[in-house]
Amino acid sequence: MEQDDISRVVEMAWEDRTPFEAIEQQFGMNESAVIRLMRQTLKPSSFRLWRARVGGRRTKHHKLRPRGVLRAYCPTQYKR
């Protein structure tokens, strides 16, 4: 995996509204692979913060999301 791809996966993993399934669809990495990548890429304290942040987050998993939410990111996230 190239450095640009790794950076994008890390960015998507930090985003609250990007589900792990979107990362898997785009990069072929399941949730456990993303966790391994984050553990290798981030500092230990940053990894612990990230794990605590995504641990109970409903928006990180398609099955836990409310039915009406179909997007992978907030509409105001990518302003032009």
PDB file with one MODEL, atoms N, CA, C and O in Angstrom:
MODEL        1
ATOM      1  N   MET A   1       0.843  -1.173   0.000  1.00  0.00           N
ATOM      2  CA  MET A   1       0.000   0.000   0.000  1.00  0.00           C
ATOM      3  C   MET A   1       0.893   1.242   0.000  1.00  0.00           C
ATOM      4  O   MET A   1       1.859   1.319   0.760  1.00  0.00           O
ATOM      5  N   GLU A   2       0.572   2.194  -0.839  1.00  0.00           N
ATOM      6  CA  GLU A   2       1.369   3.416  -0.950  1.00  0.00           C
ATOM      7  C   GLU A   2       1.090   4.363   0.211  1.00  0.00           C
ATOM      8  O   GLU A   2       0.060   4.263   0.877  1.00  0.00           O
ATOM      9  N   GLN A   3       2.020   5.280   0.443  1.00  0.00           N
ATOM     10  CA  GLN A   3       1.892   6.229   1.547  1.00  0.00           C
ATOM     11  C   GLN A   3       0.634   7.082   1.420  1.00  0.00           C
ATOM     12  O   GLN A   3      -0.011   7.377   2.426  1.00  0.00           O
ATOM     13  N   ASP A   4       0.274   7.483   0.202  1.00  0.00           N
ATOM     14  CA  ASP A   4      -0.943   8.272   0.007  1.00  0.00           C
ATOM     15  C   ASP A   4      -2.184   7.491   0.429  1.00  0.00           C
ATOM     16  O   ASP A   4      -3.099   8.048   1.035  1.00  0.00           O
ATOM     17  N   ASP A   5      -2.210   6.196   0.106  1.00  0.00           N
ATOM     18  CA  ASP A   5      -3.339   5.350   0.497  1.00  0.00           C
ATOM     19  C   ASP A   5      -3.405   5.183   2.010  1.00  0.00           C
ATOM     20  O   ASP A   5      -4.483   5.224   2.602  1.00  0.00           O
ATOM     21  N   ILE A   6      -2.250   4.997   2.627  1.00  0.00           N
ATOM     22  CA  ILE A   6      -2.202   4.860   4.086  1.00  0.00           C
ATOM     23  C   ILE A   6      -2.725   6.133   4.744  1.00  0.00           C
ATOM     24  O   ILE A   6      -3.505   6.072   5.694  1.00  0.00           O
ATOM     25  N   SER A   7      -2.294   7.282   4.239  1.00  0.00           N
ATOM     26  CA  SER A   7      -2.751   8.557   4.788  1.00  0.00           C
ATOM     27  C   SER A   7      -4.260   8.706   4.647  1.00  0.00           C
ATOM     28  O   SER A   7      -4.927   9.190   5.562  1.00  0.00           O
ATOM     29  N   ARG A   8      -4.795   8.295   3.513  1.00  0.00           N
ATOM     30  CA  ARG A   8      -6.239   8.403   3.283  1.00  0.00           C
ATOM     31  C   ARG A   8      -7.022   7.458   4.198  1.00  0.00           C
ATOM     32  O   ARG A   8      -8.076   7.831   4.714  1.00  0.00           O
ATOM     33  N   VAL A   9      -6.516   6.244   4.403  1.00  0.00           N
ATOM     34  CA  VAL A   9      -7.187   5.299   5.304  1.00  0.00           C
ATOM     35  C   VAL A   9      -7.186   5.850   6.730  1.00  0.00           C
ATOM     36  O   VAL A   9      -8.201   5.781   7.422  1.00  0.00           O
ATOM     37  N   VAL A  10      -6.057   6.394   7.166  1.00  0.00           N
ATOM     38  CA  VAL A  10      -5.976   6.972   8.513  1.00  0.00           C
ATOM     39  C   VAL A  10      -6.960   8.130   8.638  1.00  0.00           C
ATOM     40  O   VAL A  10      -7.653   8.250   9.648  1.00  0.00           O
ATOM     41  N   GLU A  11      -7.024   8.973   7.627  1.00  0.00           N
ATOM     42  CA  GLU A  11      -7.957  10.094   7.636  1.00  0.00           C
ATOM     43  C   GLU A  11      -9.402   9.606   7.705  1.00  0.00           C
ATOM     44  O   GLU A  11     -10.202  10.124   8.484  1.00  0.00           O
ATOM     45  N   MET A  12      -9.731   8.615   6.892  1.00  0.00           N
ATOM     46  CA  MET A  12     -11.094   8.079   6.897  1.00  0.00           C
ATOM     47  C   MET A  12     -11.425   7.419   8.232  1.00  0.00           C
ATOM     48  O   MET A  12     -12.557   7.513   8.708  1.00  0.00           O
ATOM     49  N   ALA A  13     -10.447   6.754   8.835  1.00  0.00           N
ATOM     50  CA  ALA A  13     -10.675   6.095  10.120  1.00  0.00           C
ATOM     51  C   ALA A  13     -10.943   7.122  11.223  1.00  0.00           C
ATOM     52  O   ALA A  13     -11.729   6.856  12.132  1.00  0.00           O
ATOM     53  N   TRP A  14     -10.308   8.274  11.156  1.00  0.00           N
ATOM     54  CA  TRP A  14     -10.528   9.325  12.153  1.00  0.00           C
ATOM     55  C   TRP A  14     -11.872  10.009  11.967  1.00  0.00           C
ATOM     56  O   TRP A  14     -12.446  10.508  12.935  1.00  0.00           O
ATOM     57  N   GLU A  15     -12.384  10.041  10.742  1.00  0.00           N
ATOM     58  CA  GLU A  15     -13.655  10.717  10.484  1.00  0.00           C
ATOM     59  C   GLU A  15     -14.796   9.980  11.185  1.00  0.00           C
ATOM     60  O   GLU A  15     -14.906   8.757  11.104  1.00  0.00           O
ATOM     61  N   ASP A  16     -15.630  10.737  11.865  1.00  0.00           N
ATOM     62  CA  ASP A  16     -16.720  10.136  12.628  1.00  0.00           C
ATOM     63  C   ASP A  16     -17.754   9.459  11.744  1.00  0.00           C
ATOM     64  O   ASP A  16     -18.293   8.418  12.120  1.00  0.00           O
ATOM     65  N   ARG A  17     -18.037  10.014  10.602  1.00  0.00           N
ATOM     66  CA  ARG A  17     -19.135   9.521   9.773  1.00  0.00           C
ATOM     67  C   ARG A  17     -18.710   8.530   8.695  1.00  0.00           C
ATOM     68  O   ARG A  17     -19.560   8.050   7.945  1.00  0.00           O
ATOM     69  N   THR A  18     -17.451   8.215   8.599  1.00  0.00           N
ATOM     70  CA  THR A  18     -17.002   7.256   7.598  1.00  0.00           C
ATOM     71  C   THR A  18     -17.003   5.860   8.214  1.00  0.00           C
ATOM     72  O   THR A  18     -16.196   5.581   9.100  1.00  0.00           O
ATOM     73  N   PRO A  19     -17.883   4.989   7.765  1.00  0.00           N
ATOM     74  CA  PRO A  19     -17.950   3.641   8.348  1.00  0.00           C
ATOM     75  C   PRO A  19     -16.779   2.764   7.887  1.00  0.00           C
ATOM     76  O   PRO A  19     -16.180   2.998   6.837  1.00  0.00           O
ATOM     77  N   PHE A  20     -16.480   1.775   8.682  1.00  0.00           N
ATOM     78  CA  PHE A  20     -15.418   0.839   8.311  1.00  0.00           C
ATOM     79  C   PHE A  20     -15.734   0.142   6.992  1.00  0.00           C
ATOM     80  O   PHE A  20     -14.827  -0.211   6.239  1.00  0.00           O
ATOM     81  N   GLU A  21     -17.009  -0.053   6.716  1.00  0.00           N
ATOM     82  CA  GLU A  21     -17.403  -0.708   5.468  1.00  0.00           C
ATOM     83  C   GLU A  21     -17.013   0.117   4.250  1.00  0.00           C
ATOM     84  O   GLU A  21     -16.696  -0.446   3.202  1.00  0.00           O
ATOM     85  N   ALA A  22     -17.029   1.445   4.368  1.00  0.00           N
ATOM     86  CA  ALA A  22     -16.609   2.310   3.260  1.00  0.00           C
ATOM     87  C   ALA A  22     -15.106   2.174   3.018  1.00  0.00           C
ATOM     88  O   ALA A  22     -14.658   2.184   1.871  1.00  0.00           O
ATOM     89  N   ILE A  23     -14.337   2.047   4.085  1.00  0.00           N
ATOM     90  CA  ILE A  23     -12.895   1.843   3.952  1.00  0.00           C
ATOM     91  C   ILE A  23     -12.629   0.493   3.298  1.00  0.00           C
ATOM     92  O   ILE A  23     -11.760   0.373   2.435  1.00  0.00           O
ATOM     93  N   GLU A  24     -13.377  -0.515   3.710  1.00  0.00           N
ATOM     94  CA  GLU A  24     -13.201  -1.852   3.130  1.00  0.00           C
ATOM     95  C   GLU A  24     -13.553  -1.853   1.648  1.00  0.00           C
ATOM     96  O   GLU A  24     -12.860  -2.470   0.840  1.00  0.00           O
ATOM     97  N   GLN A  25     -14.616  -1.170   1.300  1.00  0.00           N
ATOM     98  CA  GLN A  25     -15.036  -1.129  -0.101  1.00  0.00           C
ATOM     99  C   GLN A  25     -13.991  -0.412  -0.969  1.00  0.00           C
ATOM    100  O   GLN A  25     -13.711  -0.843  -2.087  1.00  0.00           O
ATOM    101  N   GLN A  26     -13.425   0.667  -0.459  1.00  0.00           N
ATOM    102  CA  GLN A  26     -12.490   1.454  -1.250  1.00  0.00           C
ATOM    103  C   GLN A  26     -11.073   0.886  -1.245  1.00  0.00           C
ATOM    104  O   GLN A  26     -10.385   0.935  -2.265  1.00  0.00           O
ATOM    105  N   PHE A  27     -10.627   0.348  -0.104  1.00  0.00           N
ATOM    106  CA  PHE A  27      -9.235  -0.085   0.027  1.00  0.00           C
ATOM    107  C   PHE A  27      -9.067  -1.578   0.284  1.00  0.00           C
ATOM    108  O   PHE A  27      -7.941  -2.075   0.290  1.00  0.00           O
ATOM    109  N   GLY A  28     -10.166  -2.305   0.496  1.00  0.00           N
ATOM    110  CA  GLY A  28     -10.077  -3.736   0.728  1.00  0.00           C
ATOM    111  C   GLY A  28      -9.570  -4.110   2.105  1.00  0.00           C
ATOM    112  O   GLY A  28      -9.087  -5.225   2.304  1.00  0.00           O
ATOM    113  N   MET A  29      -9.672  -3.195   3.062  1.00  0.00           N
ATOM    114  CA  MET A  29      -9.209  -3.450   4.429  1.00  0.00           C
ATOM    115  C   MET A  29     -10.421  -3.555   5.353  1.00  0.00           C
ATOM    116  O   MET A  29     -11.211  -2.615   5.450  1.00  0.00           O
ATOM    117  N   ASN A  30     -10.571  -4.693   6.030  1.00  0.00           N
ATOM    118  CA  ASN A  30     -11.672  -4.825   6.982  1.00  0.00           C
ATOM    119  C   ASN A  30     -11.333  -4.078   8.269  1.00  0.00           C
ATOM    120  O   ASN A  30     -10.252  -3.504   8.394  1.00  0.00           O
ATOM    121  N   GLU A  31     -12.253  -4.088   9.213  1.00  0.00           N
ATOM    122  CA  GLU A  31     -12.071  -3.320  10.444  1.00  0.00           C
ATOM    123  C   GLU A  31     -10.808  -3.727  11.195  1.00  0.00           C
ATOM    124  O   GLU A  31     -10.076  -2.857  11.667  1.00  0.00           O
ATOM    125  N   SER A  32     -10.538  -5.005  11.314  1.00  0.00           N
ATOM    126  CA  SER A  32      -9.344  -5.443  12.055  1.00  0.00           C
ATOM    127  C   SER A  32      -8.060  -5.011  11.348  1.00  0.00           C
ATOM    128  O   SER A  32      -7.070  -4.703  12.012  1.00  0.00           O
ATOM    129  N   ALA A  33      -8.058  -4.984  10.023  1.00  0.00           N
ATOM    130  CA  ALA A  33      -6.887  -4.509   9.280  1.00  0.00           C
ATOM    131  C   ALA A  33      -6.689  -3.011   9.491  1.00  0.00           C
ATOM    132  O   ALA A  33      -5.555  -2.543   9.597  1.00  0.00           O
ATOM    133  N   VAL A  34      -7.773  -2.269   9.553  1.00  0.00           N
ATOM    134  CA  VAL A  34      -7.682  -0.824   9.812  1.00  0.00           C
ATOM    135  C   VAL A  34      -7.133  -0.592  11.216  1.00  0.00           C
ATOM    136  O   VAL A  34      -6.299   0.290  11.418  1.00  0.00           O
ATOM    137  N   ILE A  35      -7.594  -1.372  12.180  1.00  0.00           N
ATOM    138  CA  ILE A  35      -7.096  -1.244  13.549  1.00  0.00           C
ATOM    139  C   ILE A  35      -5.595  -1.530  13.596  1.00  0.00           C
ATOM    140  O   ILE A  35      -4.841  -0.805  14.247  1.00  0.00           O
ATOM    141  N   ARG A  36      -5.164  -2.585  12.905  1.00  0.00           N
ATOM    142  CA  ARG A  36      -3.721  -2.895  12.861  1.00  0.00           C
ATOM    143  C   ARG A  36      -2.932  -1.749  12.235  1.00  0.00           C
ATOM    144  O   ARG A  36      -1.877  -1.367  12.742  1.00  0.00           O
ATOM    145  N   LEU A  37      -3.448  -1.195  11.124  1.00  0.00           N
ATOM    146  CA  LEU A  37      -2.770  -0.082  10.458  1.00  0.00           C
ATOM    147  C   LEU A  37      -2.686   1.128  11.383  1.00  0.00           C
ATOM    148  O   LEU A  37      -1.645   1.780  11.469  1.00  0.00           O
ATOM    149  N   MET A  38      -3.770   1.422  12.064  1.00  0.00           N
ATOM    150  CA  MET A  38      -3.778   2.564  12.983  1.00  0.00           C
ATOM    151  C   MET A  38      -2.796   2.334  14.129  1.00  0.00           C
ATOM    152  O   MET A  38      -2.114   3.267  14.552  1.00  0.00           O
ATOM    153  N   ARG A  39      -2.718   1.113  14.633  1.00  0.00           N
ATOM    154  CA  ARG A  39      -1.776   0.797  15.712  1.00  0.00           C
ATOM    155  C   ARG A  39      -0.332   1.004  15.246  1.00  0.00           C
ATOM    156  O   ARG A  39       0.502   1.491  16.010  1.00  0.00           O
ATOM    157  N   GLN A  40      -0.035   0.636  14.000  1.00  0.00           N
ATOM    158  CA  GLN A  40       1.319   0.774  13.458  1.00  0.00           C
ATOM    159  C   GLN A  40       1.657   2.215  13.097  1.00  0.00           C
ATOM    160  O   GLN A  40       2.815   2.624  13.183  1.00  0.00           O
ATOM    161  N   THR A  41       0.650   2.984  12.693  1.00  0.00           N
ATOM    162  CA  THR A  41       0.882   4.315  12.153  1.00  0.00           C
ATOM    163  C   THR A  41       0.875   5.400  13.224  1.00  0.00           C
ATOM    164  O   THR A  41       1.692   6.320  13.184  1.00  0.00           O
ATOM    165  N   LEU A  42      -0.038   5.298  14.173  1.00  0.00           N
ATOM    166  CA  LEU A  42      -0.206   6.347  15.175  1.00  0.00           C
ATOM    167  C   LEU A  42       0.719   6.132  16.368  1.00  0.00           C
ATOM    168  O   LEU A  42       1.196   5.025  16.619  1.00  0.00           O
ATOM    169  N   LYS A  43       0.959   7.216  17.094  1.00  0.00           N
ATOM    170  CA  LYS A  43       1.650   7.104  18.375  1.00  0.00           C
ATOM    171  C   LYS A  43       0.730   6.328  19.320  1.00  0.00           C
ATOM    172  O   LYS A  43      -0.486   6.337  19.132  1.00  0.00           O
ATOM    173  N   PRO A  44       1.285   5.663  20.322  1.00  0.00           N
ATOM    174  CA  PRO A  44       0.448   4.874  21.240  1.00  0.00           C
ATOM    175  C   PRO A  44      -0.683   5.685  21.882  1.00  0.00           C
ATOM    176  O   PRO A  44      -1.807   5.196  21.996  1.00  0.00           O
ATOM    177  N   SER A  45      -0.394   6.904  22.295  1.00  0.00           N
ATOM    178  CA  SER A  45      -1.443   7.714  22.929  1.00  0.00           C
ATOM    179  C   SER A  45      -2.528   8.096  21.922  1.00  0.00           C
ATOM    180  O   SER A  45      -3.709   8.121  22.266  1.00  0.00           O
ATOM    181  N   SER A  46      -2.142   8.389  20.698  1.00  0.00           N
ATOM    182  CA  SER A  46      -3.119   8.726  19.665  1.00  0.00           C
ATOM    183  C   SER A  46      -3.971   7.510  19.314  1.00  0.00           C
ATOM    184  O   SER A  46      -5.173   7.633  19.078  1.00  0.00           O
ATOM    185  N   PHE A  47      -3.344   6.341  19.281  1.00  0.00           N
ATOM    186  CA  PHE A  47      -4.097   5.118  18.998  1.00  0.00           C
ATOM    187  C   PHE A  47      -5.136   4.868  20.088  1.00  0.00           C
ATOM    188  O   PHE A  47      -6.276   4.522  19.779  1.00  0.00           O
ATOM    189  N   ARG A  48      -4.764   5.039  21.355  1.00  0.00           N
ATOM    190  CA  ARG A  48      -5.712   4.838  22.453  1.00  0.00           C
ATOM    191  C   ARG A  48      -6.871   5.831  22.357  1.00  0.00           C
ATOM    192  O   ARG A  48      -8.022   5.456  22.578  1.00  0.00           O
ATOM    193  N   LEU A  49      -6.583   7.079  22.032  1.00  0.00           N
ATOM    194  CA  LEU A  49      -7.641   8.078  21.859  1.00  0.00           C
ATOM    195  C   LEU A  49      -8.578   7.686  20.725  1.00  0.00           C
ATOM    196  O   LEU A  49      -9.798   7.789  20.855  1.00  0.00           O
ATOM    197  N   TRP A  50      -8.006   7.237  19.616  1.00  0.00           N
ATOM    198  CA  TRP A  50      -8.819   6.838  18.466  1.00  0.00           C
ATOM    199  C   TRP A  50      -9.708   5.650  18.807  1.00  0.00           C
ATOM    200  O   TRP A  50     -10.890   5.642  18.465  1.00  0.00           O
ATOM    201  N   ARG A  51      -9.151   4.649  19.478  1.00  0.00           N
ATOM    202  CA  ARG A  51      -9.932   3.461  19.844  1.00  0.00           C
ATOM    203  C   ARG A  51     -11.073   3.832  20.782  1.00  0.00           C
ATOM    204  O   ARG A  51     -12.186   3.324  20.643  1.00  0.00           O
ATOM    205  N   ALA A  52     -10.800   4.712  21.730  1.00  0.00           N
ATOM    206  CA  ALA A  52     -11.856   5.149  22.640  1.00  0.00           C
ATOM    207  C   ALA A  52     -12.924   5.925  21.872  1.00  0.00           C
ATOM    208  O   ALA A  52     -14.114   5.822  22.172  1.00  0.00           O
ATOM    209  N   ARG A  53     -12.499   6.686  20.900  1.00  0.00           N
ATOM    210  CA  ARG A  53     -13.430   7.508  20.123  1.00  0.00           C
ATOM    211  C   ARG A  53     -14.348   6.657  19.251  1.00  0.00           C
ATOM    212  O   ARG A  53     -15.551   6.912  19.200  1.00  0.00           O
ATOM    213  N   VAL A  54     -13.807   5.656  18.569  1.00  0.00           N
ATOM    214  CA  VAL A  54     -14.616   4.866  17.642  1.00  0.00           C
ATOM    215  C   VAL A  54     -15.279   3.664  18.313  1.00  0.00           C
ATOM    216  O   VAL A  54     -16.144   3.022  17.718  1.00  0.00           O
ATOM    217  N   GLY A  55     -14.886   3.361  19.532  1.00  0.00           N
ATOM    218  CA  GLY A  55     -15.414   2.181  20.218  1.00  0.00           C
ATOM    219  C   GLY A  55     -16.921   2.135  20.302  1.00  0.00           C
ATOM    220  O   GLY A  55     -17.527   1.110  19.986  1.00  0.00           O
ATOM    221  N   GLY A  56     -17.533   3.214  20.716  1.00  0.00           N
ATOM    222  CA  GLY A  56     -18.976   3.210  20.869  1.00  0.00           C
ATOM    223  C   GLY A  56     -19.703   4.033  19.820  1.00  0.00           C
ATOM    224  O   GLY A  56     -20.882   4.343  19.987  1.00  0.00           O
ATOM    225  N   ARG A  57     -19.029   4.384  18.760  1.00  0.00           N
ATOM    226  CA  ARG A  57     -19.598   5.267  17.755  1.00  0.00           C
ATOM    227  C   ARG A  57     -20.479   4.494  16.783  1.00  0.00           C
ATOM    228  O   ARG A  57     -20.007   3.605  16.075  1.00  0.00           O
ATOM    229  N   ARG A  58     -21.749   4.837  16.757  1.00  0.00           N
ATOM    230  CA  ARG A  58     -22.707   4.143  15.889  1.00  0.00           C
ATOM    231  C   ARG A  58     -22.448   4.422  14.417  1.00  0.00           C
ATOM    232  O   ARG A  58     -22.763   3.588  13.568  1.00  0.00           O
ATOM    233  N   THR A  59     -21.883   5.573  14.100  1.00  0.00           N
ATOM    234  CA  THR A  59     -21.708   5.941  12.694  1.00  0.00           C
ATOM    235  C   THR A  59     -20.539   5.217  12.035  1.00  0.00           C
ATOM    236  O   THR A  59     -20.377   5.321  10.819  1.00  0.00           O
ATOM    237  N   LYS A  60     -19.725   4.491  12.784  1.00  0.00           N
ATOM    238  CA  LYS A  60     -18.588   3.784  12.204  1.00  0.00           C
ATOM    239  C   LYS A  60     -18.962   2.410  11.662  1.00  0.00           C
ATOM    240  O   LYS A  60     -18.121   1.738  11.064  1.00  0.00           O
ATOM    241  N   HIS A  61     -20.207   1.979  11.860  1.00  0.00           N
ATOM    242  CA  HIS A  61     -20.651   0.679  11.374  1.00  0.00           C
ATOM    243  C   HIS A  61     -22.012   0.832  10.706  1.00  0.00           C
ATOM    244  O   HIS A  61     -22.938   1.381  11.303  1.00  0.00           O
ATOM    245  N   HIS A  62     -22.140   0.354   9.479  1.00  0.00           N
ATOM    246  CA  HIS A  62     -23.401   0.472   8.745  1.00  0.00           C
ATOM    247  C   HIS A  62     -24.571  -0.127   9.512  1.00  0.00           C
ATOM    248  O   HIS A  62     -25.659   0.450   9.528  1.00  0.00           O
ATOM    249  N   LYS A  63     -24.366  -1.263  10.142  1.00  0.00           N
ATOM    250  CA  LYS A  63     -25.467  -1.956  10.815  1.00  0.00           C
ATOM    251  C   LYS A  63     -25.973  -1.192  12.038  1.00  0.00           C
ATOM    252  O   LYS A  63     -27.122  -1.374  12.441  1.00  0.00           O
ATOM    253  N   LEU A  64     -25.145  -0.350  12.627  1.00  0.00           N
ATOM    254  CA  LEU A  64     -25.543   0.394  13.812  1.00  0.00           C
ATOM    255  C   LEU A  64     -26.102   1.772  13.485  1.00  0.00           C
ATOM    256  O   LEU A  64     -26.641   2.443  14.365  1.00  0.00           O
ATOM    257  N   ARG A  65     -25.982   2.203  12.228  1.00  0.00           N
ATOM    258  CA  ARG A  65     -26.453   3.527  11.828  1.00  0.00           C
ATOM    259  C   ARG A  65     -27.970   3.582  11.776  1.00  0.00           C
ATOM    260  O   ARG A  65     -28.634   2.574  11.532  1.00  0.00           O
ATOM    261  N   PRO A  66     -28.511   4.773  12.009  1.00  0.00           N
ATOM    262  CA  PRO A  66     -29.953   4.939  11.787  1.00  0.00           C
ATOM    263  C   PRO A  66     -30.280   4.690  10.311  1.00  0.00           C
ATOM    264  O   PRO A  66     -29.446   4.960   9.447  1.00  0.00           O
ATOM    265  N   ARG A  67     -31.439   4.197  10.019  1.00  0.00           N
ATOM    266  CA  ARG A  67     -31.823   3.822   8.659  1.00  0.00           C
ATOM    267  C   ARG A  67     -31.706   4.957   7.643  1.00  0.00           C
ATOM    268  O   ARG A  67     -31.351   4.706   6.491  1.00  0.00           O
ATOM    269  N   GLY A  68     -31.989   6.176   8.032  1.00  0.00           N
ATOM    270  CA  GLY A  68     -32.007   7.289   7.091  1.00  0.00           C
ATOM    271  C   GLY A  68     -30.637   7.807   6.681  1.00  0.00           C
ATOM    272  O   GLY A  68     -30.541   8.592   5.737  1.00  0.00           O
ATOM    273  N   VAL A  69     -29.574   7.391   7.361  1.00  0.00           N
ATOM    274  CA  VAL A  69     -28.238   7.895   7.062  1.00  0.00           C
ATOM    275  C   VAL A  69     -27.598   7.005   6.010  1.00  0.00           C
ATOM    276  O   VAL A  69     -27.250   5.857   6.283  1.00  0.00           O
ATOM    277  N   LEU A  70     -27.446   7.538   4.817  1.00  0.00           N
ATOM    278  CA  LEU A  70     -26.868   6.766   3.720  1.00  0.00           C
ATOM    279  C   LEU A  70     -25.513   7.302   3.290  1.00  0.00           C
ATOM    280  O   LEU A  70     -24.802   6.641   2.533  1.00  0.00           O
ATOM    281  N   ARG A  71     -25.145   8.479   3.753  1.00  0.00           N
ATOM    282  CA  ARG A  71     -23.886   9.099   3.334  1.00  0.00           C
ATOM    283  C   ARG A  71     -22.728   8.610   4.203  1.00  0.00           C
ATOM    284  O   ARG A  71     -22.934   8.086   5.298  1.00  0.00           O
ATOM    285  N   ALA A  72     -21.522   8.787   3.702  1.00  0.00           N
ATOM    286  CA  ALA A  72     -20.336   8.369   4.439  1.00  0.00           C
ATOM    287  C   ALA A  72     -19.652   9.544   5.122  1.00  0.00           C
ATOM    288  O   ALA A  72     -18.713   9.350   5.894  1.00  0.00           O
ATOM    289  N   TYR A  73     -20.114  10.763   4.846  1.00  0.00           N
ATOM    290  CA  TYR A  73     -19.498  11.919   5.468  1.00  0.00           C
ATOM    291  C   TYR A  73     -20.539  13.021   5.626  1.00  0.00           C
ATOM    292  O   TYR A  73     -21.609  12.980   5.018  1.00  0.00           O
ATOM    293  N   CYS A  74     -20.208  13.991   6.445  1.00  0.00           N
ATOM    294  CA  CYS A  74     -21.099  15.126   6.692  1.00  0.00           C
ATOM    295  C   CYS A  74     -21.156  15.998   5.431  1.00  0.00           C
ATOM    296  O   CYS A  74     -20.119  16.231   4.809  1.00  0.00           O
ATOM    297  N   PRO A  75     -22.333  16.481   5.041  1.00  0.00           N
ATOM    298  CA  PRO A  75     -22.453  17.287   3.815  1.00  0.00           C
ATOM    299  C   PRO A  75     -21.573  18.538   3.813  1.00  0.00           C
ATOM    300  O   PRO A  75     -21.177  19.008   2.746  1.00  0.00           O
ATOM    301  N   THR A  76     -21.264  19.079   4.985  1.00  0.00           N
ATOM    302  CA  THR A  76     -20.430  20.285   5.043  1.00  0.00           C
ATOM    303  C   THR A  76     -18.951  19.984   5.180  1.00  0.00           C
ATOM    304  O   THR A  76     -18.141  20.906   5.277  1.00  0.00           O
ATOM    305  N   GLN A  77     -18.583  18.706   5.190  1.00  0.00           N
ATOM    306  CA  GLN A  77     -17.194  18.327   5.408  1.00  0.00           C
ATOM    307  C   GLN A  77     -16.275  18.724   4.263  1.00  0.00           C
ATOM    308  O   GLN A  77     -15.161  19.186   4.508  1.00  0.00           O
ATOM    309  N   TYR A  78     -16.705  18.558   3.039  1.00  0.00           N
ATOM    310  CA  TYR A  78     -15.874  18.857   1.873  1.00  0.00           C
ATOM    311  C   TYR A  78     -16.393  20.110   1.201  1.00  0.00           C
ATOM    312  O   TYR A  78     -17.133  20.037   0.219  1.00  0.00           O
ATOM    313  N   LYS A  79     -16.008  21.254   1.726  1.00  0.00           N
ATOM    314  CA  LYS A  79     -16.451  22.531   1.161  1.00  0.00           C
ATOM    315  C   LYS A  79     -15.569  22.893  -0.018  1.00  0.00           C
ATOM    316  O   LYS A  79     -14.380  22.578  -0.046  1.00  0.00           O
ATOM    317  N   ARG A  80     -16.161  23.547  -0.970  1.00  0.00           N
ATOM    318  CA  ARG A  80     -15.393  23.961  -2.151  1.00  0.00           C
ATOM    319  C   ARG A  80     -15.283  25.440  -2.227  1.00  0.00           C
ATOM    320  O   ARG A  80     -14.670  25.966  -3.156  1.00  0.00           O
TER     321      ARG A  80
ENDMDL
END
